[in-house]
């Protein structure tokens, strides 16, 4: 799904014809509508977790 969203966004930005860009925008909107409840379901089932924080090292190089 992330690849589809990225592809649609890239296609919209590179489209010369407005009608084709609107078609890609409609596809991207449908994918985003589908992903919204899917993301919540992934969080609830534990499939999507927040990554651990990144701490910079304070070593002198």
mmJSON file of the N, C-alpha and C atoms, coordinates in Angstrom:
{"data_MODEL":{"atom_site":{
"group_PDB":["ATOM","ATOM","ATOM","ATOM","ATOM","ATOM","ATOM","ATOM","ATOM","ATOM","ATOM","ATOM","ATOM","ATOM","ATOM","ATOM","ATOM","ATOM","ATOM","ATOM","ATOM","ATOM","ATOM","ATOM","ATOM","ATOM","ATOM","ATOM","ATOM","ATOM","ATOM","ATOM","ATOM","ATOM","ATOM","ATOM","ATOM","ATOM","ATOM","ATOM","ATOM","ATOM","ATOM","ATOM","ATOM","ATOM","ATOM","ATOM","ATOM","ATOM","ATOM","ATOM","ATOM","ATOM","ATOM","ATOM","ATOM","ATOM","ATOM","ATOM","ATOM","ATOM","ATOM","ATOM","ATOM","ATOM","ATOM","ATOM","ATOM","ATOM","ATOM","ATOM","ATOM","ATOM","ATOM","ATOM","ATOM","ATOM","ATOM","ATOM","ATOM","ATOM","ATOM","ATOM","ATOM","ATOM","ATOM","ATOM","ATOM","ATOM","ATOM","ATOM","ATOM","ATOM","ATOM","ATOM","ATOM","ATOM","ATOM","ATOM","ATOM","ATOM","ATOM","ATOM","ATOM","ATOM","ATOM","ATOM","ATOM","ATOM","ATOM","ATOM","ATOM","ATOM","ATOM","ATOM","ATOM","ATOM","ATOM","ATOM","ATOM","ATOM","ATOM","ATOM","ATOM","ATOM","ATOM","ATOM","ATOM","ATOM","ATOM","ATOM","ATOM","ATOM","ATOM","ATOM","ATOM","ATOM","ATOM","ATOM","ATOM","ATOM","ATOM","ATOM","ATOM","ATOM","ATOM","ATOM","ATOM","ATOM","ATOM","ATOM","ATOM","ATOM","ATOM","ATOM","ATOM","ATOM","ATOM","ATOM","ATOM","ATOM","ATOM","ATOM","ATOM","ATOM","ATOM","ATOM","ATOM","ATOM","ATOM","ATOM","ATOM","ATOM","ATOM","ATOM","ATOM","ATOM","ATOM","ATOM","ATOM","ATOM","ATOM"],
"id":[1,2,3,4,5,6,7,8,9,10,11,12,13,14,15,16,17,18,19,20,21,22,23,24,25,26,27,28,29,30,31,32,33,34,35,36,37,38,39,40,41,42,43,44,45,46,47,48,49,50,51,52,53,54,55,56,57,58,59,60,61,62,63,64,65,66,67,68,69,70,71,72,73,74,75,76,77,78,79,80,81,82,83,84,85,86,87,88,89,90,91,92,93,94,95,96,97,98,99,100,101,102,103,104,105,106,107,108,109,110,111,112,113,114,115,116,117,118,119,120,121,122,123,124,125,126,127,128,129,130,131,132,133,134,135,136,137,138,139,140,141,142,143,144,145,146,147,148,149,150,151,152,153,154,155,156,157,158,159,160,161,162,163,164,165,166,167,168,169,170,171,172,173,174,175,176,177,178,179,180,181,182,183],
"type_symbol":["N","C","C","N","C","C","N","C","C","N","C","C","N","C","C","N","C","C","N","C","C","N","C","C","N","C","C","N","C","C","N","C","C","N","C","C","N","C","C","N","C","C","N","C","C","N","C","C","N","C","C","N","C","C","N","C","C","N","C","C","N","C","C","N","C","C","N","C","C","N","C","C","N","C","C","N","C","C","N","C","C","N","C","C","N","C","C","N","C","C","N","C","C","N","C","C","N","C","C","N","C","C","N","C","C","N","C","C","N","C","C","N","C","C","N","C","C","N","C","C","N","C","C","N","C","C","N","C","C","N","C","C","N","C","C","N","C","C","N","C","C","N","C","C","N","C","C","N","C","C","N","C","C","N","C","C","N","C","C","N","C","C","N","C","C","N","C","C","N","C","C","N","C","C","N","C","C","N","C","C","N","C","C"],
"label_atom_id":["N","CA","C","N","CA","C","N","CA","C","N","CA","C","N","CA","C","N","CA","C","N","CA","C","N","CA","C","N","CA","C","N","CA","C","N","CA","C","N","CA","C","N","CA","C","N","CA","C","N","CA","C","N","CA","C","N","CA","C","N","CA","C","N","CA","C","N","CA","C","N","CA","C","N","CA","C","N","CA","C","N","CA","C","N","CA","C","N","CA","C","N","CA","C","N","CA","C","N","CA","C","N","CA","C","N","CA","C","N","CA","C","N","CA","C","N","CA","C","N","CA","C","N","CA","C","N","CA","C","N","CA","C","N","CA","C","N","CA","C","N","CA","C","N","CA","C","N","CA","C","N","CA","C","N","CA","C","N","CA","C","N","CA","C","N","CA","C","N","CA","C","N","CA","C","N","CA","C","N","CA","C","N","CA","C","N","CA","C","N","CA","C","N","CA","C","N","CA","C","N","CA","C","N","CA","C","N","CA","C","N","CA","C"],
"label_alt_id":[null,null,null,null,null,null,null,null,null,null,null,null,null,null,null,null,null,null,null,null,null,null,null,null,null,null,null,null,null,null,null,null,null,null,null,null,null,null,null,null,null,null,null,null,null,null,null,null,null,null,null,null,null,null,null,null,null,null,null,null,null,null,null,null,null,null,null,null,null,null,null,null,null,null,null,null,null,null,null,null,null,null,null,null,null,null,null,null,null,null,null,null,null,null,null,null,null,null,null,null,null,null,null,null,null,null,null,null,null,null,null,null,null,null,null,null,null,null,null,null,null,null,null,null,null,null,null,null,null,null,null,null,null,null,null,null,null,null,null,null,null,null,null,null,null,null,null,null,null,null,null,null,null,null,null,null,null,null,null,null,null,null,null,null,null,null,null,null,null,null,null,null,null,null,null,null,null,null,null,null,null,null,null],
"label_comp_id":["UNK","UNK","UNK","UNK","UNK","UNK","UNK","UNK","UNK","UNK","UNK","UNK","UNK","UNK","UNK","UNK","UNK","UNK","UNK","UNK","UNK","UNK","UNK","UNK","UNK","UNK","UNK","UNK","UNK","UNK","UNK","UNK","UNK","UNK","UNK","UNK","UNK","UNK","UNK","UNK","UNK","UNK","UNK","UNK","UNK","UNK","UNK","UNK","UNK","UNK","UNK","UNK","UNK","UNK","UNK","UNK","UNK","UNK","UNK","UNK","UNK","UNK","UNK","UNK","UNK","UNK","UNK","UNK","UNK","UNK","UNK","UNK","UNK","UNK","UNK","UNK","UNK","UNK","UNK","UNK","UNK","UNK","UNK","UNK","UNK","UNK","UNK","UNK","UNK","UNK","UNK","UNK","UNK","UNK","UNK","UNK","UNK","UNK","UNK","UNK","UNK","UNK","UNK","UNK","UNK","UNK","UNK","UNK","UNK","UNK","UNK","UNK","UNK","UNK","UNK","UNK","UNK","UNK","UNK","UNK","UNK","UNK","UNK","UNK","UNK","UNK","UNK","UNK","UNK","UNK","UNK","UNK","UNK","UNK","UNK","UNK","UNK","UNK","UNK","UNK","UNK","UNK","UNK","UNK","UNK","UNK","UNK","UNK","UNK","UNK","UNK","UNK","UNK","UNK","UNK","UNK","UNK","UNK","UNK","UNK","UNK","UNK","UNK","UNK","UNK","UNK","UNK","UNK","UNK","UNK","UNK","UNK","UNK","UNK","UNK","UNK","UNK","UNK","UNK","UNK","UNK","UNK","UNK"],
"label_asym_id":["A","A","A","A","A","A","A","A","A","A","A","A","A","A","A","A","A","A","A","A","A","A","A","A","A","A","A","A","A","A","A","A","A","A","A","A","A","A","A","A","A","A","A","A","A","A","A","A","A","A","A","A","A","A","A","A","A","A","A","A","A","A","A","A","A","A","A","A","A","A","A","A","A","A","A","A","A","A","A","A","A","A","A","A","A","A","A","A","A","A","A","A","A","A","A","A","A","A","A","A","A","A","A","A","A","A","A","A","A","A","A","A","A","A","A","A","A","A","A","A","A","A","A","A","A","A","A","A","A","A","A","A","A","A","A","A","A","A","A","A","A","A","A","A","A","A","A","A","A","A","A","A","A","A","A","A","A","A","A","A","A","A","A","A","A","A","A","A","A","A","A","A","A","A","A","A","A","A","A","A","A","A","A"],
"label_entity_id":["1","1","1","1","1","1","1","1","1","1","1","1","1","1","1","1","1","1","1","1","1","1","1","1","1","1","1","1","1","1","1","1","1","1","1","1","1","1","1","1","1","1","1","1","1","1","1","1","1","1","1","1","1","1","1","1","1","1","1","1","1","1","1","1","1","1","1","1","1","1","1","1","1","1","1","1","1","1","1","1","1","1","1","1","1","1","1","1","1","1","1","1","1","1","1","1","1","1","1","1","1","1","1","1","1","1","1","1","1","1","1","1","1","1","1","1","1","1","1","1","1","1","1","1","1","1","1","1","1","1","1","1","1","1","1","1","1","1","1","1","1","1","1","1","1","1","1","1","1","1","1","1","1","1","1","1","1","1","1","1","1","1","1","1","1","1","1","1","1","1","1","1","1","1","1","1","1","1","1","1","1","1","1"],
"label_seq_id":[1,1,1,2,2,2,3,3,3,4,4,4,5,5,5,6,6,6,7,7,7,8,8,8,9,9,9,10,10,10,11,11,11,12,12,12,13,13,13,14,14,14,15,15,15,16,16,16,17,17,17,18,18,18,19,19,19,20,20,20,21,21,21,22,22,22,23,23,23,24,24,24,25,25,25,26,26,26,27,27,27,28,28,28,29,29,29,30,30,30,31,31,31,32,32,32,33,33,33,34,34,34,35,35,35,36,36,36,37,37,37,38,38,38,39,39,39,40,40,40,41,41,41,42,42,42,43,43,43,44,44,44,45,45,45,46,46,46,47,47,47,48,48,48,49,49,49,50,50,50,51,51,51,52,52,52,53,53,53,54,54,54,55,55,55,56,56,56,57,57,57,58,58,58,59,59,59,60,60,60,61,61,61],
"pdbx_PDB_ins_code":[null,null,null,null,null,null,null,null,null,null,null,null,null,null,null,null,null,null,null,null,null,null,null,null,null,null,null,null,null,null,null,null,null,null,null,null,null,null,null,null,null,null,null,null,null,null,null,null,null,null,null,null,null,null,null,null,null,null,null,null,null,null,null,null,null,null,null,null,null,null,null,null,null,null,null,null,null,null,null,null,null,null,null,null,null,null,null,null,null,null,null,null,null,null,null,null,null,null,null,null,null,null,null,null,null,null,null,null,null,null,null,null,null,null,null,null,null,null,null,null,null,null,null,null,null,null,null,null,null,null,null,null,null,null,null,null,null,null,null,null,null,null,null,null,null,null,null,null,null,null,null,null,null,null,null,null,null,null,null,null,null,null,null,null,null,null,null,null,null,null,null,null,null,null,null,null,null,null,null,null,null,null,null],
"Cartn_x":[0.808,0.0,0.863,1.961,2.849,3.421,3.72,4.247,3.198,1.941,0.867,0.685,0.694,0.542,1.696,2.904,4.075,4.015,3.622,3.516,2.48,1.316,0.271,0.731,1.39,1.892,2.918,3.819,4.823,4.169,3.189,2.498,1.727,1.092,0.363,1.33,2.483,3.452,4.03,4.14,4.769,3.787,2.49,1.475,1.435,1.322,1.177,-0.306,-1.117,-2.562,-3.285,-4.172,-4.901,-5.889,-6.535,-7.516,-6.864,-5.673,-4.953,-4.481,-4.045,-3.626,-4.793,-5.968,-7.159,-7.502,-7.302,-7.555,-6.619,-5.346,-4.407,-4.76,-5.235,-5.638,-6.825,-7.773,-8.924,-8.491,-7.549,-7.027,-6.33,-5.521,-4.803,-5.781,-6.847,-7.854,-8.516,-8.836,-9.452,-8.496,-7.24,-6.248,-6.107,-6.082,-5.969,-7.197,-8.373,-9.599,-9.532,-8.983,-8.846,-7.831,-6.748,-5.654,-5.952,-6.848,-7.113,-7.596,-8.653,-9.048,-8.053,-7.356,-6.386,-5.229,-4.795,-3.704,-4.116,-5.341,-5.827,-5.907,-6.332,-6.406,-5.007,-4.036,-2.664,-2.111,-2.42,-1.975,-2.615,-3.917,-4.657,-4.131,-3.765,-3.27,-1.785,-1.114,0.297,1.235,0.736,1.573,2.353,1.885,2.525,2.938,4.218,4.729,5.593,5.689,6.546,7.993,8.871,10.269,10.938,11.998,12.684,13.345,13.512,14.125,15.586,16.079,17.473,18.212,19.253,20.079,21.438,21.867,23.173,24.259,25.368,26.483,27.256,27.73,28.489,29.978,30.411,31.843,32.635,33.781,34.683,35.473,35.449,36.156,37.429],
"Cartn_y":[-1.18,0.0,1.261,1.221,2.385,2.642,1.579,1.74,2.341,1.943,2.484,3.975,4.367,5.776,6.593,6.063,6.756,6.861,5.78,5.784,6.797,6.826,7.772,9.211,9.484,10.837,11.27,10.363,10.664,10.877,10.051,10.176,11.478,11.893,13.161,14.317,14.272,15.361,15.433,14.29,14.268,14.305,14.281,14.253,15.564,15.444,16.61,16.944,15.904,16.105,16.138,17.115,17.271,16.133,15.626,14.571,13.282,12.997,11.8,12.007,13.208,13.498,13.358,13.804,13.659,12.191,11.379,9.948,9.312,9.669,9.16,9.658,10.895,11.449,10.677,10.307,9.525,8.141,7.534,6.228,6.358,7.408,7.613,7.868,8.593,8.848,7.556,6.677,5.396,4.53,4.535,3.751,4.297,5.614,6.222,5.943,5.938,5.591,4.153,3.26,1.859,1.691,2.442,2.269,2.805,3.764,4.367,3.339,2.566,1.553,0.393,0.135,-0.958,-0.673,0.578,0.956,0.766,1.155,0.975,-0.507,-1.325,-2.763,-3.355,-2.885,-3.367,-2.992,-1.784,-1.364,-2.225,-2.496,-3.261,-4.698,-5.286,-6.661,-6.765,-5.606,-5.614,-5.8,-5.64,-5.816,-4.552,-3.405,-2.132,-1.524,-1.369,-0.855,0.37,1.206,2.384,1.926,2.34,1.916,2.556,1.939,2.511,3.848,4.678,5.989,5.838,6.804,6.822,7.799,7.31,8.148,8.321,9.558,9.803,9.488,9.039,8.767,10.045,10.22,11.418,11.131,10.168,9.818,10.875,11.208,12.128,11.342,11.807,11.077,11.739],
"Cartn_z":[0.0,0.0,0.0,0.714,0.732,-0.658,-1.383,-2.736,-3.668,-3.503,-4.342,-4.076,-2.789,-2.433,-3.006,-2.891,-3.42,-4.943,-5.599,-7.06,-7.534,-6.873,-7.27,-7.067,-5.962,-5.715,-6.744,-7.096,-8.118,-9.47,-9.783,-11.066,-11.154,-10.057,-10.044,-10.302,-9.667,-9.812,-11.228,-11.899,-13.205,-14.373,-14.079,-15.137,-15.905,-17.198,-18.056,-18.219,-18.361,-18.561,-17.22,-17.062,-15.806,-15.559,-16.611,-16.412,-15.917,-16.384,-15.913,-14.473,-14.138,-12.764,-11.804,-12.213,-11.368,-11.185,-12.217,-12.106,-11.073,-11.101,-10.098,-8.7,-8.604,-7.316,-6.739,-7.583,-7.129,-6.644,-7.345,-6.923,-5.578,-5.423,-4.168,-3.022,-3.279,-2.253,-1.801,-2.732,-2.381,-1.558,-1.923,-1.173,0.245,0.392,1.727,2.574,1.956,2.689,3.186,2.377,2.767,3.888,3.827,4.784,6.174,6.306,7.605,8.629,8.371,9.36,9.437,8.33,8.315,9.264,9.33,10.231,11.687,12.024,13.399,13.755,12.815,13.049,13.254,12.497,12.653,14.025,14.505,15.834,16.914,16.759,17.755,17.863,16.748,16.744,17.074,17.203,17.556,16.386,15.18,13.997,13.674,14.166,13.889,15.219,15.415,16.679,16.451,17.465,17.395,17.538,16.638,16.743,17.964,18.465,19.625,19.271,20.277,20.066,19.688,18.935,18.531,19.439,20.073,20.916,20.257,20.113,19.519,20.533,20.033,20.93,21.163,22.36,22.717,22.758,21.981,21.964,21.204,21.736,21.041,20.007,18.793,17.733,17.348],
"occupancy":[1.0,1.0,1.0,1.0,1.0,1.0,1.0,1.0,1.0,1.0,1.0,1.0,1.0,1.0,1.0,1.0,1.0,1.0,1.0,1.0,1.0,1.0,1.0,1.0,1.0,1.0,1.0,1.0,1.0,1.0,1.0,1.0,1.0,1.0,1.0,1.0,1.0,1.0,1.0,1.0,1.0,1.0,1.0,1.0,1.0,1.0,1.0,1.0,1.0,1.0,1.0,1.0,1.0,1.0,1.0,1.0,1.0,1.0,1.0,1.0,1.0,1.0,1.0,1.0,1.0,1.0,1.0,1.0,1.0,1.0,1.0,1.0,1.0,1.0,1.0,1.0,1.0,1.0,1.0,1.0,1.0,1.0,1.0,1.0,1.0,1.0,1.0,1.0,1.0,1.0,1.0,1.0,1.0,1.0,1.0,1.0,1.0,1.0,1.0,1.0,1.0,1.0,1.0,1.0,1.0,1.0,1.0,1.0,1.0,1.0,1.0,1.0,1.0,1.0,1.0,1.0,1.0,1.0,1.0,1.0,1.0,1.0,1.0,1.0,1.0,1.0,1.0,1.0,1.0,1.0,1.0,1.0,1.0,1.0,1.0,1.0,1.0,1.0,1.0,1.0,1.0,1.0,1.0,1.0,1.0,1.0,1.0,1.0,1.0,1.0,1.0,1.0,1.0,1.0,1.0,1.0,1.0,1.0,1.0,1.0,1.0,1.0,1.0,1.0,1.0,1.0,1.0,1.0,1.0,1.0,1.0,1.0,1.0,1.0,1.0,1.0,1.0,1.0,1.0,1.0,1.0,1.0,1.0],
"B_iso_or_equiv":[0.0,0.0,0.0,0.0,0.0,0.0,0.0,0.0,0.0,0.0,0.0,0.0,0.0,0.0,0.0,0.0,0.0,0.0,0.0,0.0,0.0,0.0,0.0,0.0,0.0,0.0,0.0,0.0,0.0,0.0,0.0,0.0,0.0,0.0,0.0,0.0,0.0,0.0,0.0,0.0,0.0,0.0,0.0,0.0,0.0,0.0,0.0,0.0,0.0,0.0,0.0,0.0,0.0,0.0,0.0,0.0,0.0,0.0,0.0,0.0,0.0,0.0,0.0,0.0,0.0,0.0,0.0,0.0,0.0,0.0,0.0,0.0,0.0,0.0,0.0,0.0,0.0,0.0,0.0,0.0,0.0,0.0,0.0,0.0,0.0,0.0,0.0,0.0,0.0,0.0,0.0,0.0,0.0,0.0,0.0,0.0,0.0,0.0,0.0,0.0,0.0,0.0,0.0,0.0,0.0,0.0,0.0,0.0,0.0,0.0,0.0,0.0,0.0,0.0,0.0,0.0,0.0,0.0,0.0,0.0,0.0,0.0,0.0,0.0,0.0,0.0,0.0,0.0,0.0,0.0,0.0,0.0,0.0,0.0,0.0,0.0,0.0,0.0,0.0,0.0,0.0,0.0,0.0,0.0,0.0,0.0,0.0,0.0,0.0,0.0,0.0,0.0,0.0,0.0,0.0,0.0,0.0,0.0,0.0,0.0,0.0,0.0,0.0,0.0,0.0,0.0,0.0,0.0,0.0,0.0,0.0,0.0,0.0,0.0,0.0,0.0,0.0,0.0,0.0,0.0,0.0,0.0,0.0],
"pdbx_formal_charge":[null,null,null,null,null,null,null,null,null,null,null,null,null,null,null,null,null,null,null,null,null,null,null,null,null,null,null,null,null,null,null,null,null,null,null,null,null,null,null,null,null,null,null,null,null,null,null,null,null,null,null,null,null,null,null,null,null,null,null,null,null,null,null,null,null,null,null,null,null,null,null,null,null,null,null,null,null,null,null,null,null,null,null,null,null,null,null,null,null,null,null,null,null,null,null,null,null,null,null,null,null,null,null,null,null,null,null,null,null,null,null,null,null,null,null,null,null,null,null,null,null,null,null,null,null,null,null,null,null,null,null,null,null,null,null,null,null,null,null,null,null,null,null,null,null,null,null,null,null,null,null,null,null,null,null,null,null,null,null,null,null,null,null,null,null,null,null,null,null,null,null,null,null,null,null,null,null,null,null,null,null,null,null],
"auth_seq_id":[1,1,1,2,2,2,3,3,3,4,4,4,5,5,5,6,6,6,7,7,7,8,8,8,9,9,9,10,10,10,11,11,11,12,12,12,13,13,13,14,14,14,15,15,15,16,16,16,17,17,17,18,18,18,19,19,19,20,20,20,21,21,21,22,22,22,23,23,23,24,24,24,25,25,25,26,26,26,27,27,27,28,28,28,29,29,29,30,30,30,31,31,31,32,32,32,33,33,33,34,34,34,35,35,35,36,36,36,37,37,37,38,38,38,39,39,39,40,40,40,41,41,41,42,42,42,43,43,43,44,44,44,45,45,45,46,46,46,47,47,47,48,48,48,49,49,49,50,50,50,51,51,51,52,52,52,53,53,53,54,54,54,55,55,55,56,56,56,57,57,57,58,58,58,59,59,59,60,60,60,61,61,61],
"auth_comp_id":["UNK","UNK","UNK","UNK","UNK","UNK","UNK","UNK","UNK","UNK","UNK","UNK","UNK","UNK","UNK","UNK","UNK","UNK","UNK","UNK","UNK","UNK","UNK","UNK","UNK","UNK","UNK","UNK","UNK","UNK","UNK","UNK","UNK","UNK","UNK","UNK","UNK","UNK","UNK","UNK","UNK","UNK","UNK","UNK","UNK","UNK","UNK","UNK","UNK","UNK","UNK","UNK","UNK","UNK","UNK","UNK","UNK","UNK","UNK","UNK","UNK","UNK","UNK","UNK","UNK","UNK","UNK","UNK","UNK","UNK","UNK","UNK","UNK","UNK","UNK","UNK","UNK","UNK","UNK","UNK","UNK","UNK","UNK","UNK","UNK","UNK","UNK","UNK","UNK","UNK","UNK","UNK","UNK","UNK","UNK","UNK","UNK","UNK","UNK","UNK","UNK","UNK","UNK","UNK","UNK","UNK","UNK","UNK","UNK","UNK","UNK","UNK","UNK","UNK","UNK","UNK","UNK","UNK","UNK","UNK","UNK","UNK","UNK","UNK","UNK","UNK","UNK","UNK","UNK","UNK","UNK","UNK","UNK","UNK","UNK","UNK","UNK","UNK","UNK","UNK","UNK","UNK","UNK","UNK","UNK","UNK","UNK","UNK","UNK","UNK","UNK","UNK","UNK","UNK","UNK","UNK","UNK","UNK","UNK","UNK","UNK","UNK","UNK","UNK","UNK","UNK","UNK","UNK","UNK","UNK","UNK","UNK","UNK","UNK","UNK","UNK","UNK","UNK","UNK","UNK","UNK","UNK","UNK"],
"auth_asym_id":["A","A","A","A","A","A","A","A","A","A","A","A","A","A","A","A","A","A","A","A","A","A","A","A","A","A","A","A","A","A","A","A","A","A","A","A","A","A","A","A","A","A","A","A","A","A","A","A","A","A","A","A","A","A","A","A","A","A","A","A","A","A","A","A","A","A","A","A","A","A","A","A","A","A","A","A","A","A","A","A","A","A","A","A","A","A","A","A","A","A","A","A","A","A","A","A","A","A","A","A","A","A","A","A","A","A","A","A","A","A","A","A","A","A","A","A","A","A","A","A","A","A","A","A","A","A","A","A","A","A","A","A","A","A","A","A","A","A","A","A","A","A","A","A","A","A","A","A","A","A","A","A","A","A","A","A","A","A","A","A","A","A","A","A","A","A","A","A","A","A","A","A","A","A","A","A","A","A","A","A","A","A","A"],
"auth_atom_id":["N","CA","C","N","CA","C","N","CA","C","N","CA","C","N","CA","C","N","CA","C","N","CA","C","N","CA","C","N","CA","C","N","CA","C","N","CA","C","N","CA","C","N","CA","C","N","CA","C","N","CA","C","N","CA","C","N","CA","C","N","CA","C","N","CA","C","N","CA","C","N","CA","C","N","CA","C","N","CA","C","N","CA","C","N","CA","C","N","CA","C","N","CA","C","N","CA","C","N","CA","C","N","CA","C","N","CA","C","N","CA","C","N","CA","C","N","CA","C","N","CA","C","N","CA","C","N","CA","C","N","CA","C","N","CA","C","N","CA","C","N","CA","C","N","CA","C","N","CA","C","N","CA","C","N","CA","C","N","CA","C","N","CA","C","N","CA","C","N","CA","C","N","CA","C","N","CA","C","N","CA","C","N","CA","C","N","CA","C","N","CA","C","N","CA","C","N","CA","C","N","CA","C","N","CA","C","N","CA","C","N","CA","C"],
"pdbx_PDB_model_num":[1,1,1,1,1,1,1,1,1,1,1,1,1,1,1,1,1,1,1,1,1,1,1,1,1,1,1,1,1,1,1,1,1,1,1,1,1,1,1,1,1,1,1,1,1,1,1,1,1,1,1,1,1,1,1,1,1,1,1,1,1,1,1,1,1,1,1,1,1,1,1,1,1,1,1,1,1,1,1,1,1,1,1,1,1,1,1,1,1,1,1,1,1,1,1,1,1,1,1,1,1,1,1,1,1,1,1,1,1,1,1,1,1,1,1,1,1,1,1,1,1,1,1,1,1,1,1,1,1,1,1,1,1,1,1,1,1,1,1,1,1,1,1,1,1,1,1,1,1,1,1,1,1,1,1,1,1,1,1,1,1,1,1,1,1,1,1,1,1,1,1,1,1,1,1,1,1,1,1,1,1,1,1]
}}}
